[in-house]
Amino acid sequence: MALVKYWGKRDTGLMLPKNGSISMTTDGLFAHTTVEFNPSFKEDKFIFNGLLQDTTTDAYKEYVGFFLGLVRKMTKNKDKVKISSNNNFPTAAGLASSAAGFAALAAAVNGALGLGLNEKELSMLARRGSGSATRSISGGFVEWKRGEKEDGTDSYGEQIVPPDYWQDFRMLFCITSLKEKKVKSRAGMSQTLKTSPMYPGWLSTVGEDLNKVRQGIKDRNFTVVGRTAEENCLKMHSTMITTKPSIIYWKPETVKLMHAVMDWRDDGLESYFTMDAGPQVKIMCLEKDLEEIKGRVQKLGITEEIIVSKPGSGVKLTGEHLF
Ligand code: PMV
């Protein structure tokens, strides 16, 4: 979950960002993926949350199909593949499902084909599936370096601190709607880049936010990290809102929660919010205030579900296979 957002690409093919970003890898939301390449398979099969997916759709071709094409080009492996992937949280609703999904897929492919990629190389592979996945290979707090090179070899995720460095940092995922969003982040960011008059403003201040959040994490300074993350999220949304046609990912419940967090803060209960390309509100707080904040969110009666997370580990290979 991004604290300083990635919003806009400078190279869509190589998936290179206009700006660096920082996220927290969360322990509460994950993707579990099994991959098998086998010369006896007749066709590629992709099973998502237990359901066999249609591999002829544009959505499949743009995401999983594109990624597999890349892997085949890179490894010269022509075998058909079977992939099964489960998320333990709602998909395409602004909960970073593509970050978890492509980080897990890259790691599973690396294991299945014995590619031996290290964390940095894995991060660059995951980047090609979905930008946000670049950061989700590593655990704890992670920075995706923008990089300068045209070939993208300096654009990857790097851990700032491991998960146990900041044990009492909490994020509450307040799920206000389980519907899939209408505009995917990929389409949303490309449209913003082309038409929002606010986009140059976004780019001109994101470097300062990165410095503040990076240092704030190292200092475990909750006020600096929370405040900067909230401001950064609002700046990103201002570019979306002012694009043509306007993209407003917020629902009335989203705005209600934003106001609630600000009011609680005025009362001395310190918490901050952030939202991605969707209506869900993620509230950042410290462990000591978790129960109070969770109780207040529940009392509002506008959430479908609340998932509490702390900094979690990055990708790992397990012996638990889905088939
Ligand atoms: O990588 P994508 O296409 O899922 O884009 C992610 C965009 C945001 O979630 C809005 C911001 C971010 O940094 O994760």
Boltz pocket constraint, residues with backbone or C-beta under 6 A from the ligand:
constraints:
  - pocket:
      binder: B
      contacts: [[A, 1], [A, 2], [A, 4], [A, 5], [A, 6], [A, 7], [A, 21], [A, 96], [A, 98], [A, 99], [A, 130], [A, 131], [A, 132], [A, 133], [A, 185], [A, 186], [A, 275], [A, 276], [A, 277]]
      max_distance: 6.0
